Amino acid sequence: MRALIGLLLLIASANCMYSSTSDVIELTPSNFDKLVTNSDHIWVVEFYAPWCGHCKSLKPEYEKAATALKGIIKVGAVDVDEHKSFGSRFGIEGFPTIKIFGVNKKKPDSYNGARTADGLVTEALRVASKKAKEALGGKSSGPDSKSSDSKDVVELTDDNFDKLVMNSEDMWLVEFYAPWCGHCKNLAPIWAKAATELKGKVKLGALDATVNTVKGSQYEIRGYPTIKFFAPGKKDSDSVSEYDGGRTTSDIVNWALDKLSENIPAPEIVQVTGEKSMKEACDDKPLCVISVLPHILDCQSQCRNEYLEIFKVLGEKYKKKMWGWVWAEAGAQPDLEEALEIGGFGYPALAVVNAKKMKYSLMKGSFSEDGINSFLRDLSYGRGGTAPLKGAELPKIYETEAWDGKDGQPPQEEEIDLSDVDLNDKDEL
């Protein structure tokens, strides 16, 4: 009997992503409410599937975060593949999904930060700090105000400012505030909403200049709130200037997008020749536009370049969206075509993928500049149907040769040398 129980436990353990010795606590429908929703602890919870490639990639970082937070914040994981109905309770649509159960356990915050131990620990501690301040009898001040969902505003300090802002090539808007400042409190929900609308395009940060006096002094902060603009690209003292726009969400967003369009080039139209080219073009992009063009023997260089020229024109038009743009030759990436249902309508074909939500939308209209523009415009306005990616992960990408820009050449038929063949011997022929 003991042997049978041991075998069952071994089988159960084999199916779990995290072992019994891990600092990540296994959660199930039977213990979730007792441990998480009905407790006073803050919880970081991953909803995963054992077969999910992104979940497997996250595992070492997630375990590292769990160890770092041990005794401070609880870290758990739910196998939604095994407990399928449980995922719908929290609106889980893709894997891995990470939620932080903080002040309001009925409405956990979705974690959309970096999939690293450092990112997870930083956000978990921010939520803990927010909860502690509220327990003191007042709302958190500045960008962490309870009146706004500030998860997309990056908390900056003297210690992390240079690493996150000055050493990056991203465009930044940074608010320097004081906790007691009334105008800062009024700006907090506006700043948070603007950060969410600009996510993936422009980064918004906030720094308490009364605590982080080094940066407050360096940037000559005299009043609160003060907003500084840090241009994209390599940064130095000339990269920073004053924000001179309005103080509404639309003012901030439009000002930032105008600055962005002045500084960013049109996106490169990248041929998918392997995993690396796909990742570099599409990772961390809000959407990725993927086209599959006819084989070079069916559409020679002039024909192919005409299609690529359409993408360049549209890439320029939609460059503020910060989308990725890639293409592949028909048949070169069969798993990608199958996942996006490309090929059934012939070539060329086009689909748009949201890698974070693991959803895609297939274009079924005219493959022309007007047709593609109409399709992309609808997507940018939130219109058009979407479907989940099969397996909730991006398909395998194969290594292929890059196109040399030339016409395709049909394979040469080998000529048979009949000089040594006896034409009277039928068997030799």
N, C-alpha and C positions, 0 to 999 in steps of 0.2 A: 504494500500500500504506500509506504514511504517512497519507494522507488517510483511509483506512478505519479505521486504528487510532485516529486522532484522533476520528473520528465515534463509534466504540465507546466511547471514554473519555468523550466528551461525553454520550452517552446514559446511561452508568453514573453519571456525576456528577449528571445531572438527576434520577435516581431516588433519590439519597441525600439524607437530611435535612441533612447537614452537608457543606460543601464541603471541597476539599482544602486550602484555606488556613485552615480553622477550627482552633482549638486542641483541638477534640474529635476524638479518634482513631477512625477507622472500624475496627470489629472484625468479624471473620467467623469461621466455624467453622475455617477454615484457619490463622488466625493467633492465635486466642484463647488457646489453651494456652501458646503460646510467649511471647506478650506479657503475659498476665495471670496464669494459674494457676501457671506455672512460673517466674515472676519474683519478685524480692524487693520490687518496688514495691507500694505500696497503690494500688488502682484504684477509681474511681467509675465504674460502668457503667450506662448507660441502655439498656433494652430497649424498642424503639419500633416503630411502624408509620407509614409516611409519610402515610397518610390520616387518622391519628388527630388530632382537633382538640385534645385536651389535650397531645399531643406537640408540636404546632405552637406552642401557647401557652407551653410550657416552654422551647422552643428558645433564645430570647434570654437567659434567665436561666441556662440550662445552659452556654451558650457563655461567658457572663460569669464563671461559676464556674471553667470550664476555664482561662480566661486568668489568673484570680487564683491558681489552684493550679499554674500552669505552673512546672516545675522543682522542685516540691515533691511533688505527688501527681498521678498519671496520671488523665485523664478520657477515657472512651471511650463508644461507642454501637454497638449492634447492631440492624440492621434485621431484626426477627423475622418481618416479613411476607415478606421475601425468603428468609430462612433459617428456615422454619417449624419444622422438627424440632429446631432448636437451642434454641428457647424452652422445650421440655419438659424439657430437661436441668436447668434452674434453676427449674422450676415456674412459668413465666410464664403468668398467666391474664388479665392486662389490660395496657393501655398508658396512659401509660408506666409501667414498673416500674424502679425504681432500686435497685441493689445495690452495697454497698461490700465489696470484696475486701481484707480486712485481714490479721489474724494467721492465721486458718484459711481458706485459699483454697477449700477444699472446702465450707465452710459460710459463704458470704458473708452479711453482715447486710443485711436489707431496710431501705431508707431510707423512713421514713414521716413525715419532717418537712415543713416548709414548702417549697413548690416555688419557692424563691427562691435567688438566688446566695448570699446571706448564710447561709441555712439549710444549703445544701449544703456551703459552705466550712467552716462551724462544725463540722458533723458529721464531715467528712473529717479535719479537724485533730484532733478529739477521738480518732478512731480511730488517727491517727498518734502522738499523745501516748501513748495506751494501749500501742501496740506498742513504743515507745521505752522506756517504763518497765519493760515485761516484759524487754526486752533487757538492762536493767541488772542483772537477776538476781532480781527479785522481782515479785510481783503488784501491780498498781495498788491503792492503798488507797482507802478510802472508797467512794462510789457507783460508781466506775469499776472495782471489783474484777472480776477475771477470772471469779470464781465466779458472777457474775450477768450477765444480759443487760440492760444499763442504758440501752438506746437510748431508752426513753420517759421517763427522768429528765432534766429540763432542767438543764444545768450553769449555775449562777448565779455571778456575780462582782460586785465593787463597781461595775464599769462598766455591766453590763447589768441589774442588779437592778430599778432603778426603771422602766426601759423595759418589761421583761417582766412584772414583778409589780405594782408600784404603779400603773402607767399602764394596766393592763388591767382589764377587768371580769370576768375569769375568777376562779374560786375556786382558791386555791393552798394546798398544804401544802409547807413548806420545811424541809428538814433542814439544820441547821448542824452540821458535823462537823469532826473533826481526823484527818489521815491516819494518825497513830500510835495512834488510839483503838480498842481491841479491841471495844467495844460497837458502834462505828460499822461496823467490818468485819462483825460479825455481822448488823447491820441491813441492810447493802447489798443482798443478794439479796432480802430481804423487801420492801425499799423499791422495788426495781426491778420485782418482780412486781406490787405494788400499783399502781405507775404504769401498767403495761400494762393491768390490769383496769379502771382508772379513766380510761383514755385517752378523750378526747372529752367527758368529764364534769367531771373535776377535774384540774388540773395539779399534778404533783409535781416539786419542784426540790431541788437540793442545792448547798450553798455551803461551801467549805473556809474556815472562819472563822479558821484560822491564817495564811492568805495574804490573804484579803479582810477585813482588820481593821476597815475602816470600818463595814461592815454588822454585823459581829460585835459591835462596840461599840455601834452604834445600837440594836440589839435586845437588849443586855445579856446576851450569851451567857456563861454562867458554867461550863457543863459540856457534855460531848459524849456522845452526840448530843442536841441540843435541837431539837424540832420546833415550828414556829410555824404558826398557821392564819391565812390572809388571806381574809376574807370576799369573796364575789362583789359586783360593782357598783363604783362609784367608791370609791376607797380613800383613807384618811388614817390618822393615828396611832391612831384608834379602831377601825380595821378589823382590827388584828392582835391575836391572843390565843394563849394556850398550847394546844397539843394535849395533851389529858388522857386519850387512849385507850390501848389495849394496843399491844404491839409485835409482833403477828403480822400476816400479810397480811390475813387476814379482819377483824381488829380495825381496821386502818387503813382498809380499803375500806368497811366498815359504818359507821364513825365519819364518814367523809367523805360517804357517801351520805345519812346522817341529817342532817348539816349542810346538804347540798345541798337536800334536800327542805324544810328550814325556810326557805330563802332564795329558792328559784326559784318563779316563778308557773307555772301551767299553760301549755302552749304555745299560741300563737295558731293557729287553723285558717285557713290562708291560701288565697284563691282564686288559681289560676294565671292571671294576666292578661298574662304576658310573661316574658322571660328573667330580668329583675331580681327579680320576685317569687319565681320558682322558686329562684334562687340564694340569695337571702336566707333562705328558709325551709329549704333542704335542704343547702346547702354546709356542710362541716365537721361534719355530723351523722353519727352512726354508721349510722342508717337513716332513710329518709324514707317516710312512709306517704302513698300517693297514691290518692285515690278519684276516680272519675268518676261524677257524679250525673246522673239523667235530665234531659233538656231541660226548661226551665221550663214549656213547654206540656204536657208529659207528667206533671209533678209540680210543682204550684204552690207558692207560698211556704210554706204550712203544712207540706206534705210535705217540701220541701227543708230547712226549719228543723228538722224532726224528725231528719233524717239528721245535720245539723250538730251537733245537741245530743248525739247518740250519740258523735260524735268528741270533743266537749268533755269528756264524762264519761270517755272512754278516755284522752284526752290528760292529764287530771288523774291518772288511775290510773298511767300509765306515764311521768310527767314526770321521774322519776329517770333514765330511759333517755336523756333529752336527744335524742329523735327529732324530726324535722321532720314537720309535718302539712300537707298541701295537698289541694285539690280543684279539679276542673274540670267544666264542663258538657259533657255528651255531644256529641261532634262538634266542640268548640271547639279541641281539641288532637289532631288526627288522627295525627300522627307519634308522639306520646306513647302514644296508645292502641295503635297498631300495634306499637310496641316492647315494650309490656307485655302484649300479647295480650288487651287489654281490648275488650269489645264483642261478642265471639262468644257470650257467655253472657247478653247483655242488660245493662241498667243497673238499679240502681247496680252498680258493680264496684270492686274494691280490689286494690292491689298494694303491695308494700314493696320499695324499692330500696336497695341498698348501692352508693353512688356510687364509693367507693374501689375496691371489687372489681369494679365494673361487672356486678353480678348482681342479679337480682330474683326475687321469689316472688309468684305470683298466688294470691289467695284464691278458692277455688271452693265454699266452704261458704255457709251462711246469712248474708245481709247483715242482721244484727241485732246488738244490743249483745253478746249472748252468743256469737254466731257469730264476730264480729270479735275479741272478747276471746280466744276459744279459739285463733284463728289467730295473733294477736300473742303470746300466751303461749308457744305452741310455738316461734315464731321466737326469742323471748328466751331459750329454753332450748337453742337450736341445733338444733331439730327442724324438719322440713318441707323440701320440695325447693326447689332454686333453679335458675335458668337464666341463661346469660350474656346480657347486653344485646347486641342486634344492632349490629354495628359497633364494639363495645367502647367506646361513648361515648353520652352522653345525647342523645336526639333533639332536633330543632328545636322550640322553643317559640314559638308565634305570639302576637302582641299582640291582646288581646281586651278588650271592655268589661267592667268589673266589674259584678256583679249589684247592682241598686239595692234589693234586698230586697222588691220588689213582685211581684205575680202577673204572669204573662206575658199578653200580649194578642195574639191571632191577627191576622195581617195583614188590613187592611181591603181588600175588593174595590172597585175603582173603579167608580162608577156611570157609565153611558153617557148623555150628554145627547142625547136624541132630538128636542129641540125644533126643530132646524134640518134634520131629515132628512125627506125625502119618503118616506112609508111605502109609496107605490106604486112606488118605484124599488127593485127587489130588489137591484140591483148595489151600491147604497150601503149596504145592510145586509149 
